[in-house]
Amino acid sequence: YLGGYITSDIIYTPVEDKPISYYFVKFREEMNEVITSSLPDEEGGLVSAMVTGDRSLVKETGVYDLFTRTGVTHYIAISGLHMSILGAMALYLLRKLKFLPHFLPYLLASVFVLLYMAVLGFAPSATRSGIMLIVFYLARAMGRKSDSLNSLGLALFLIAVPNPFAASSVSLQLSAAATLAMLTLAPKVSAFFLHLHPVFRKYWFFRWALDLLGMSIGVTVFLMPLTLLYFGNVSFISPLATLVLSPLMPVMIVGGFFTALVGMALPWAAAPFAFFAGIAAKVSIGIVSFFAKFDFLSLTDDAPFVGIWMIFAVLIMTGCYLGRNNGLRLQLGALLCAALFLVGALSHTVLMNGVTSLQVYGGESAPYLVADFPQGKMVMPLYEPTGEISFPVTDEKISLLYVKGDYTRYESVFDQYEIDAVVVPDTTPVEQLTAMLPEGCKIYPLGSMKAKIGDATVETLAYTDGTATTIRTGDFSLLLTDGEVDAAMLPLQRTAADVWVANGNCENPQIIAASYGIAVEGEKQRIIQNAMLSQGAETATFDHCERIDILTRGGEDIKVLERGGLV
């Protein structure tokens, strides 16, 4: 593909003869509008993402990041499970019509799946699952059985022939690999759990729970290389989160679908469906928020032991497979690989003690800078939030919070978090703000602010239409310029930063000499990025990633990692 951007004015010319795909897109937009208007932002964004595939609102509200940290983003991406639930719903309703011949409900269900694929814009992952489901229904209509592996191969063939570039789709790769795992590895893992004790095979609840848990573990292990490559993170809490979330998923999908379908014709009649879908979504967000607190039970690609462990695991399992008595050898090899992994993970946890982590999150509503020091956490919106305020922070305590815009909009944040100090514009009425803040919370005026978080120092200089904030920990320094800032007016020691985050317009940007530059979206983004490059800095922009992680231990071994670059 060739990427580009337009510098001149855009001339829009309506087309009279619209293609049929236009009407499917409009129908999808209408479904999204009905769902999001029937539910609060967080619940509406989640339900809409699971029904229409529109993830814009779920990202703006911060819910997507919670699902990512918990390792259950597959619940949001429309794929096999979503299509199967809606397909099963359509087939169930059609089979209730007793006057239809045996084969007709399956044919009509196939048409329903095909139309739903069109509404989703024939997204690769949805198309893959839709084709497999249609093959299954057609086989049933003819009184035949379908082979799942052949169906998967046929689906990928039909997708890749007209569009070979679909093979580079991350969602399609993950969807196809997960399906392959469910057909090959996952049943063996589930069978292993079921044979641990006879009682597990006796009662349906244990069979259902262990089958689902085994499937989730099998898929997690199978997808580990791809997940590390594209997302830089694998959560080991995800199998348990999947087990808890699974009963809620059909309620959200079916409830959201009928909310959209009925709401387009009779808005008042959609209320019952929206109620149940909203309750299920609210509970799901609460569950994910709880499990996200255990994000330390995850594997990241910056851990040096990961590559070494994968190499040894492949060598060990290859040797076990080629040897005699494969069954016993493979079990011993699996135990040895697990032991090596645990040793590496524990060692990495010890080595990461005392590391400062800074994340710069992208987002249309308000990007955020989150600095996680060993002694506390700082949160700073890079823009004044436009939608519902939802920080990408799972801890209940924030050491220092920057308030952008109207302070009254942060009332829910003040209630949700234990906040030690806030930084507010000089014009903020202190008495009214104090009444809203937690007891003992300090208030710093933005004019010229300096605060300590353990061994780290946060200092802000305010200008007429902008600010310059410096974060120092040990020998490491991060400079954030926000709004209209003239770099020539900065103190000399601030212009030599390890990392420079530029938000807004910075005059004389070539004065700042940083090792790494991050340019947030804006009119001057390209100019600032070129200035960063002229100083020999490595650069990143939020055109190409959703989050940037900065790791350092007092200024030593600085690592900058871009997340979600191919999503």
C-alpha positions as CSV (number, residue, x, y, z in Angstrom):
1,Y,0.0,0.0,0.0
2,L,1.0,3.6,-0.5
3,G,0.2,6.0,2.3
4,G,-0.2,9.8,1.9
5,Y,-1.9,12.9,3.3
6,I,-3.6,15.9,1.7
7,T,-2.2,19.4,2.3
8,S,-4.7,21.4,0.1
9,D,-8.5,21.9,0.6
10,I,-10.7,18.8,0.0
11,I,-13.5,19.0,-2.6
12,Y,-16.4,16.7,-1.9
13,T,-18.6,15.7,-4.8
14,P,-21.6,13.5,-4.0
15,V,-22.2,10.5,-6.2
16,E,-25.7,9.9,-7.4
17,D,-25.5,6.2,-8.2
18,K,-24.3,4.8,-4.8
19,P,-22.9,1.2,-4.7
20,I,-24.8,-1.4,-2.7
21,S,-22.0,-1.4,-0.1
22,Y,-23.0,2.2,0.8
23,Y,-26.4,1.0,2.1
24,F,-24.8,-1.7,4.2
25,V,-22.4,0.9,5.7
26,K,-25.3,3.3,6.5
27,F,-27.2,0.4,8.1
28,R,-24.2,-0.4,10.3
29,E,-23.9,3.3,11.2
30,E,-27.5,3.4,12.1
31,M,-27.2,0.3,14.3
32,N,-24.2,1.9,16.1
33,E,-26.1,5.1,16.6
34,V,-29.1,3.3,18.1
35,I,-27.0,1.2,20.5
36,T,-24.8,4.0,21.7
37,S,-27.8,6.4,22.2
38,S,-29.7,3.7,24.2
39,L,-26.9,3.0,26.6
40,P,-24.3,5.0,28.6
41,D,-20.9,5.6,27.0
42,E,-18.9,2.7,28.4
43,E,-21.7,0.1,28.1
44,G,-22.8,1.4,24.7
45,G,-19.3,1.4,23.3
46,L,-18.7,-2.2,24.4
47,V,-22.1,-3.5,23.1
48,S,-21.6,-1.6,19.8
49,A,-18.1,-3.0,19.3
50,M,-19.4,-6.6,19.8
51,V,-22.4,-6.1,17.4
52,T,-21.2,-3.7,14.8
53,G,-17.4,-3.9,15.1
54,D,-17.1,-0.1,15.7
55,R,-14.5,0.2,18.5
56,S,-14.1,4.0,18.4
57,L,-16.2,4.6,21.6
58,V,-14.8,1.6,23.5
59,K,-11.3,3.1,22.9
60,E,-12.3,6.6,23.9
61,T,-13.7,5.5,27.2
62,G,-10.6,3.4,28.1
63,V,-12.5,0.1,28.2
64,Y,-10.5,-1.3,25.3
65,D,-7.3,-0.8,27.3
66,L,-8.8,-2.7,30.2
67,F,-9.6,-5.6,27.9
68,T,-6.1,-5.5,26.4
69,R,-4.5,-5.6,29.9
70,T,-6.7,-8.6,30.8
71,G,-5.9,-10.4,27.6
72,V,-9.6,-10.7,26.4
73,T,-9.7,-8.3,23.4
74,H,-11.1,-11.3,21.4
75,Y,-14.4,-10.6,23.1
76,I,-14.5,-7.2,21.4
77,A,-13.3,-8.2,17.9
78,I,-16.1,-9.8,15.9
79,S,-15.1,-13.4,15.0
80,G,-16.3,-17.0,15.3
81,L,-17.9,-16.8,18.7
82,H,-19.9,-13.6,17.8
83,M,-21.1,-15.0,14.4
84,S,-22.0,-18.4,16.0
85,I,-24.1,-16.8,18.7
86,L,-26.1,-14.6,16.2
87,G,-26.2,-17.5,13.7
88,A,-27.6,-19.9,16.3
89,M,-30.1,-17.3,17.3
90,A,-31.4,-16.9,13.7
91,L,-31.5,-20.7,13.2
92,Y,-33.3,-21.2,16.5
93,L,-36.0,-18.7,15.5
94,L,-36.4,-20.1,12.0
95,R,-36.7,-23.7,13.3
96,K,-39.6,-22.6,15.4
97,L,-41.5,-22.1,12.2
98,K,-42.7,-25.7,11.9
99,F,-44.2,-25.2,8.4
100,L,-40.8,-24.8,6.9
101,P,-39.1,-27.9,5.3
102,H,-36.1,-29.3,7.2
103,F,-33.4,-27.7,4.9
104,L,-34.9,-24.2,4.6
105,P,-34.0,-22.8,8.1
106,Y,-30.4,-23.7,7.4
107,L,-30.5,-21.9,4.0
108,L,-32.2,-18.9,5.5
109,A,-29.7,-18.8,8.4
110,S,-26.9,-18.9,5.8
111,V,-28.4,-15.8,4.0
112,F,-28.7,-14.1,7.4
113,V,-25.0,-14.7,8.1
114,L,-24.0,-13.5,4.6
115,L,-26.0,-10.3,5.1
116,Y,-24.4,-9.7,8.5
117,M,-21.0,-10.2,6.9
118,A,-21.9,-7.4,4.4
119,V,-23.0,-5.1,7.2
120,L,-19.6,-5.6,8.8
121,G,-17.9,-4.7,5.6
122,F,-16.6,-8.2,5.0
123,A,-13.9,-7.7,7.6
124,P,-11.4,-10.5,7.3
125,S,-12.0,-12.2,10.7
126,A,-15.8,-11.9,10.4
127,T,-15.7,-13.2,6.9
128,R,-13.5,-16.2,7.9
129,S,-16.0,-17.2,10.6
130,G,-19.0,-16.4,8.4
131,I,-17.8,-18.7,5.6
132,M,-17.2,-21.6,8.1
133,L,-20.6,-21.1,9.6
134,I,-22.3,-21.1,6.1
135,V,-20.4,-24.3,5.2
136,F,-21.7,-25.9,8.4
137,Y,-25.3,-24.8,7.7
138,L,-25.2,-25.9,4.1
139,A,-23.9,-29.3,5.1
140,R,-26.7,-29.7,7.6
141,A,-29.2,-28.7,5.0
142,M,-28.0,-31.5,2.8
143,G,-27.8,-34.0,5.7
144,R,-24.0,-34.1,5.6
145,K,-21.3,-33.3,8.1
146,S,-18.8,-30.5,7.6
147,D,-15.1,-31.0,8.3
148,S,-13.9,-28.0,10.4
149,L,-10.3,-28.0,9.2
150,N,-11.4,-28.1,5.6
151,S,-13.9,-25.3,6.2
152,L,-11.1,-23.2,7.7
153,G,-8.9,-23.8,4.7
154,L,-11.8,-23.0,2.3
155,A,-12.5,-19.8,4.2
156,L,-8.9,-18.6,4.1
157,F,-8.7,-19.5,0.4
158,L,-11.9,-17.6,-0.5
159,I,-10.6,-14.5,1.4
160,A,-7.1,-14.6,0.0
161,V,-7.9,-15.2,-3.7
162,P,-9.7,-11.9,-4.4
163,N,-7.5,-10.0,-1.9
164,P,-4.0,-11.5,-1.2
165,F,-3.3,-8.5,1.1
166,A,-5.8,-9.9,3.5
167,A,-3.1,-12.3,4.7
168,S,-1.4,-9.4,6.4
169,S,-4.5,-8.6,8.4
170,V,-3.7,-9.1,12.1
171,S,-7.3,-9.8,13.0
172,L,-7.4,-12.6,10.3
173,Q,-4.1,-14.1,11.5
174,L,-5.3,-14.2,15.1
175,S,-8.8,-15.4,14.2
176,A,-7.4,-18.2,12.0
177,A,-4.8,-19.3,14.5
178,A,-7.3,-19.3,17.3
179,T,-9.7,-21.5,15.3
180,L,-6.8,-23.8,14.5
181,A,-6.0,-24.0,18.2
182,M,-9.6,-24.8,19.1
183,L,-9.7,-27.6,16.5
184,T,-6.3,-29.2,17.4
185,L,-4.6,-28.2,20.7
186,A,-7.6,-27.0,22.9
187,P,-9.5,-30.4,22.9
188,K,-6.4,-32.1,24.2
189,V,-5.9,-29.6,27.0
190,S,-9.6,-29.9,28.0
191,A,-9.4,-33.7,28.0
192,F,-6.3,-33.5,30.2
193,F,-8.3,-31.5,32.8
194,L,-11.4,-33.7,32.6
195,H,-9.3,-36.8,33.4
196,L,-7.7,-35.4,36.5
197,H,-10.6,-36.6,38.6
198,P,-13.8,-38.7,37.9
199,V,-16.1,-36.1,39.5
200,F,-15.1,-33.6,36.7
201,R,-16.7,-35.9,34.1
202,K,-19.8,-36.6,36.2
203,Y,-21.3,-33.2,36.5
204,W,-22.2,-30.9,33.6
205,F,-20.9,-27.8,35.3
206,F,-17.4,-29.1,35.7
207,R,-17.4,-30.4,32.2
208,W,-18.6,-27.0,30.9
209,A,-16.1,-25.0,33.0
210,L,-13.1,-27.2,32.4
211,D,-13.8,-27.5,28.7
212,L,-14.0,-23.7,28.4
213,L,-10.9,-23.2,30.6
214,G,-8.9,-25.8,28.6
215,M,-10.0,-24.2,25.4
216,S,-8.9,-20.7,26.6
217,I,-5.5,-22.1,27.9
218,G,-4.9,-23.9,24.6
219,V,-5.7,-20.8,22.5
220,T,-3.6,-18.6,24.7
221,V,-0.6,-20.9,24.4
222,F,-1.1,-21.3,20.6
223,L,-1.4,-17.6,20.0
224,M,1.4,-16.5,22.3
225,P,4.0,-15.8,19.6
226,L,1.5,-13.7,17.5
227,T,0.2,-11.9,20.6
228,L,3.7,-11.0,21.7
229,L,4.6,-9.9,18.2
230,Y,1.6,-7.6,17.6
231,F,0.5,-6.5,21.1
232,G,3.7,-7.0,23.2
233,N,1.8,-8.6,26.0
234,V,0.3,-11.9,27.0
235,S,-2.0,-12.1,30.1
236,F,-2.0,-15.3,32.1
237,I,-5.2,-14.2,33.9
238,S,-7.1,-14.3,30.6
239,P,-8.2,-17.9,30.8
240,L,-9.9,-17.3,34.1
241,A,-11.4,-14.0,32.8
242,T,-12.7,-15.8,29.8
243,L,-14.4,-18.4,32.0
244,V,-16.2,-15.7,34.0
245,L,-17.1,-13.5,31.0
246,S,-18.5,-16.2,28.8
247,P,-22.0,-16.4,30.2
248,L,-22.4,-12.6,29.7
249,M,-21.4,-12.6,26.1
250,P,-24.6,-14.0,24.5
251,V,-26.7,-11.5,26.5
252,M,-24.7,-8.5,25.2
253,I,-24.6,-9.7,21.6
254,V,-28.2,-10.8,21.2
255,G,-29.5,-7.9,23.4
256,G,-27.4,-5.4,21.4
257,F,-28.5,-6.8,18.1
258,F,-32.2,-6.6,18.9
259,T,-31.7,-3.2,20.5
260,A,-30.4,-1.9,17.2
261,L,-32.9,-3.8,15.0
262,V,-36.0,-2.9,17.0
263,G,-34.7,0.6,17.9
264,M,-34.6,1.6,14.3
265,A,-38.3,1.1,13.9
266,L,-39.7,1.5,17.4
267,P,-37.2,3.2,19.8
268,W,-39.4,2.6,22.9
269,A,-39.7,-1.1,22.2
270,A,-35.9,-1.5,22.2
271,A,-35.7,-0.5,25.9
272,P,-36.0,-4.1,27.4
273,F,-33.2,-5.4,25.1
274,A,-31.0,-2.4,25.9
275,F,-31.6,-2.9,29.6
276,F,-30.4,-6.5,29.6
277,A,-27.5,-5.8,27.3
278,G,-26.5,-2.8,29.4
279,I,-26.5,-4.8,32.6
280,A,-24.4,-7.5,31.1
281,A,-22.0,-4.9,29.7
282,K,-21.7,-3.1,33.0
283,V,-21.0,-6.4,34.9
284,S,-18.4,-7.3,32.2
285,I,-16.6,-4.0,32.5
286,G,-16.5,-4.5,36.3
287,I,-15.1,-8.0,35.9
288,V,-12.4,-6.8,33.4
289,S,-11.5,-3.8,35.7
290,F,-11.0,-6.2,38.6
291,F,-8.9,-8.7,36.6
292,A,-6.9,-5.7,35.1
293,K,-5.5,-5.1,38.5
294,F,-3.6,-8.3,38.1
295,D,-1.8,-7.1,35.0
296,F,1.5,-8.1,36.7
297,L,0.5,-11.7,35.8
298,S,1.4,-11.0,32.2
299,L,4.3,-11.5,29.9
300,T,5.7,-8.6,27.9
301,D,8.0,-8.7,24.9
302,D,10.5,-6.4,26.6
303,A,11.3,-9.3,29.0
304,P,14.7,-10.6,27.7
305,F,14.0,-14.1,28.9
306,V,11.1,-14.5,26.4
307,G,13.1,-15.1,23.3
308,I,15.5,-17.4,25.1
309,W,12.7,-19.4,26.6
310,M,10.9,-19.8,23.2
311,I,14.1,-21.1,21.6
312,F,14.7,-23.6,24.4
313,A,11.0,-24.7,24.3
314,V,11.1,-25.4,20.6
315,L,14.3,-27.4,21.0
316,I,13.0,-29.4,24.0
317,M,9.7,-30.2,22.4
318,T,11.3,-31.1,19.1
319,G,13.7,-33.5,20.9
320,C,10.9,-35.0,22.8
321,Y,8.8,-35.5,19.7
322,L,11.6,-37.2,17.8
323,G,12.5,-39.5,20.7
324,R,10.7,-42.8,21.5
325,N,7.8,-43.1,23.9
326,N,6.5,-39.8,22.7
327,G,3.6,-39.5,25.2
328,L,5.7,-39.5,28.3
329,R,8.5,-37.5,26.8
330,L,6.1,-34.8,25.5
331,Q,4.6,-34.5,29.0
332,L,8.0,-34.2,30.6
333,G,9.0,-31.7,28.0
334,A,6.0,-29.6,28.6
335,L,6.7,-29.6,32.4
336,L,10.3,-28.6,31.8
337,C,9.2,-25.8,29.5
338,A,6.8,-24.5,32.1
339,A,9.4,-24.7,34.8
340,L,11.9,-22.8,32.6
341,F,9.3,-20.1,31.9
342,L,8.4,-19.7,35.6
343,V,12.1,-19.3,36.5
344,G,12.5,-16.7,33.8
345,A,9.3,-14.8,34.8
346,L,10.3,-14.7,38.5
347,S,13.8,-13.5,37.6
348,H,12.4,-10.8,35.4
349,T,10.0,-9.7,38.1
350,V,12.9,-9.2,40.5
351,L,15.0,-7.4,37.9
352,M,12.1,-5.0,37.1
353,N,11.8,-3.9,40.7
354,G,12.4,-0.2,41.0
355,V,11.8,0.5,37.3
356,T,10.0,3.7,36.3
357,S,7.3,3.1,33.6
358,L,5.8,6.0,31.6
359,Q,3.0,5.4,29.1
360,V,1.7,7.8,26.5
361,Y,-1.7,6.8,25.4
362,G,-3.3,7.9,22.1
363,G,-7.1,8.6,21.7
364,E,-9.4,11.0,20.1
365,S,-11.2,12.1,23.3
366,A,-8.0,12.9,25.3
367,P,-4.6,11.2,25.1
368,Y,-2.9,10.7,28.5
369,L,0.6,10.6,29.9
370,V,0.8,8.1,32.8
371,A,4.0,8.0,34.9
372,D,4.3,5.0,37.2
373,F,7.1,5.6,39.7
374,P,8.1,3.1,42.4
375,Q,6.7,5.4,45.0
376,G,3.5,6.7,43.2
377,K,1.6,7.4,40.0
378,M,1.1,10.6,38.0
379,V,-1.7,11.1,35.4
380,M,-1.9,14.0,32.9
381,P,-4.4,14.5,30.1
382,L,-2.7,15.9,27.0
383,Y,-6.0,17.6,25.9
384,E,-9.0,18.8,27.7
385,P,-11.3,15.6,27.7
386,T,-14.3,15.9,25.4
387,G,-16.2,12.7,26.4
388,E,-16.7,10.9,29.6
389,I,-13.4,11.0,31.6
390,S,-12.0,7.5,32.0
391,F,-8.3,7.1,32.9
392,P,-6.2,4.1,31.7
393,V,-5.3,3.5,35.4
394,T,-6.5,0.5,37.4
395,D,-4.8,1.4,40.7
396,E,-7.1,3.1,43.2
397,K,-4.4,5.7,44.1
398,I,-3.0,8.6,42.1
399,S,-0.2,10.6,43.6
400,L,-0.5,13.6,41.2
401,L,-3.3,14.5,38.8
402,Y,-3.3,17.3,36.3
403,V,-6.8,18.8,35.7
404,K,-7.4,20.1,32.2
405,G,-10.4,22.3,31.5
406,D,-13.5,22.4,33.7
407,Y,-12.7,20.9,37.1
408,T,-16.3,20.0,37.8
409,R,-16.2,17.4,35.0
410,Y,-13.7,15.5,37.2
411,E,-16.1,14.9,40.0
412,S,-16.4,11.2,39.2
413,V,-12.6,10.9,39.1
414,F,-12.3,12.5,42.5
415,D,-14.8,10.0,43.9
416,Q,-13.2,7.0,42.2
417,Y,-9.5,7.5,43.1
418,E,-7.6,8.3,46.2
419,I,-5.7,11.4,45.1
420,D,-2.8,12.9,47.0
421,A,-2.4,16.2,44.9
422,V,-3.9,17.9,41.9
423,V,-2.5,20.6,39.5
424,V,-5.2,23.1,38.3
425,P,-5.2,26.3,36.3
426,D,-4.6,29.4,38.3
427,T,-8.2,30.6,37.7
428,T,-9.7,27.6,39.5
429,P,-11.8,28.5,42.6
430,V,-9.9,26.8,45.4
431,E,-12.8,26.7,47.9
432,Q,-15.2,25.0,45.6
433,L,-12.5,22.6,44.4
434,T,-11.5,21.7,47.9
435,A,-15.0,20.6,48.7
436,M,-14.9,18.1,45.8
437,L,-11.5,16.6,46.5
438,P,-10.6,13.8,48.9
439,E,-9.6,14.9,52.4
440,G,-6.0,15.9,52.6
441,C,-5.5,16.3,48.9
442,K,-3.0,19.1,48.0
443,I,-3.8,21.7,45.3
444,Y,-0.9,23.1,43.2
445,P,-1.5,26.1,40.9
446,L,-0.3,25.5,37.3
447,G,1.6,28.8,37.2
448,S,4.9,27.5,38.5
449,M,4.5,24.1,40.0
450,K,7.1,21.7,41.5
451,A,6.2,18.4,43.3
452,K,7.9,15.3,44.5
453,I,6.8,11.7,44.1
454,G,9.3,9.7,46.1
455,D,12.6,10.2,44.4
456,A,11.0,11.7,41.2
457,T,10.5,15.4,40.6
458,V,7.7,16.9,38.5
459,E,8.0,20.5,37.5
460,T,5.7,22.6,35.3
461,L,6.4,26.1,33.7
462,A,3.3,27.9,32.5
463,Y,3.2,30.2,29.5
464,T,0.4,32.3,28.0
465,D,-1.1,29.5,26.0
466,G,1.0,26.4,26.9
467,T,3.0,24.6,29.5
468,A,6.3,22.8,29.7
469,T,6.5,19.9,32.2
470,T,9.7,18.1,33.2
471,I,9.7,14.7,34.9
472,R,13.1,13.7,36.5
473,T,14.0,10.4,38.1
474,G,17.6,9.7,38.7
475,D,19.5,10.7,35.5
476,F,16.4,10.3,33.4
477,S,14.3,13.3,32.2
478,L,11.2,13.6,30.1
479,L,10.0,16.9,28.7
480,L,6.3,17.4,27.8
481,T,5.5,20.6,25.8
482,D,1.8,21.3,25.7
483,G,0.0,24.0,23.7
484,E,1.9,27.1,22.4
485,V,5.5,26.9,23.7
486,D,8.6,28.6,22.5
487,A,11.6,26.3,23.1
488,A,13.9,29.3,23.1
489,M,12.2,30.5,26.3
490,L,13.0,27.2,28.1
491,P,15.8,26.9,30.7
492,L,18.8,25.4,29.1
493,Q,18.9,22.3,31.3
494,R,15.3,21.4,30.1
495,T,16.2,21.3,26.4
496,A,18.4,18.3,26.9
497,A,15.9,15.5,27.7
498,D,16.0,11.8,27.2
499,V,12.4,11.8,25.9
500,W,10.5,14.7,24.4
501,V,6.7,14.5,24.1
502,A,5.4,17.3,21.9
503,N,1.7,18.2,22.0
504,G,0.5,21.2,20.1
505,N,2.7,23.9,18.5
506,C,6.3,24.3,19.7
507,E,8.2,27.2,18.2
508,N,12.0,26.7,17.6
509,P,11.7,22.9,18.1
510,Q,15.3,22.4,16.8
511,I,16.6,23.8,20.1
512,I,15.4,20.7,22.0
513,A,18.0,17.9,21.8
514,A,16.2,14.7,22.9
515,S,17.2,11.0,22.4
516,Y,13.7,10.0,21.6
517,G,10.8,12.2,20.3
518,I,7.0,11.5,20.4
519,A,4.8,13.8,18.3
520,V,1.1,13.8,19.3
521,E,-1.4,14.5,16.5
522,G,-1.8,18.2,15.5
523,E,-1.2,20.7,12.8
524,K,2.5,21.0,13.5
525,Q,3.1,17.3,14.0
526,R,5.2,16.8,10.8
527,I,7.3,20.0,11.4
528,I,8.1,19.0,15.0
529,Q,8.9,15.4,13.9
530,N,11.3,16.7,11.3
531,A,13.0,18.9,14.0
532,M,13.3,15.9,16.2
533,L,14.9,13.9,13.4
534,S,17.3,16.8,12.6
535,Q,18.7,16.4,16.2
536,G,19.3,12.7,15.6
537,A,16.4,11.6,17.8
538,E,14.4,8.4,17.2
539,T,10.7,9.4,16.7
540,A,7.2,8.0,16.9
541,T,3.8,9.6,16.1
542,F,0.3,8.5,17.1
543,D,-0.5,8.0,13.4
544,H,1.2,4.6,13.8
545,C,0.7,3.4,17.3
546,E,-1.9,3.5,20.1
547,R,0.5,3.6,23.1
548,I,4.2,4.2,23.7
549,D,5.9,2.7,26.8
550,I,9.0,4.2,28.3
551,L,11.0,2.1,30.8
552,T,14.0,3.2,32.8
553,R,15.8,2.6,36.1
554,G,17.0,6.0,37.2
555,G,18.1,7.0,33.7
556,E,19.9,3.7,32.9
557,D,18.8,1.1,30.3
558,I,16.1,3.3,28.7
559,K,13.7,1.4,26.5
560,V,11.0,2.9,24.3
561,L,8.4,0.5,23.0
562,E,5.5,1.2,20.5
563,R,2.3,-0.7,21.1
564,G,-0.4,-1.6,18.7
565,G,1.5,-0.4,15.6
566,L,-0.2,-2.8,13.2
567,V,-3.7,-2.8,14.7
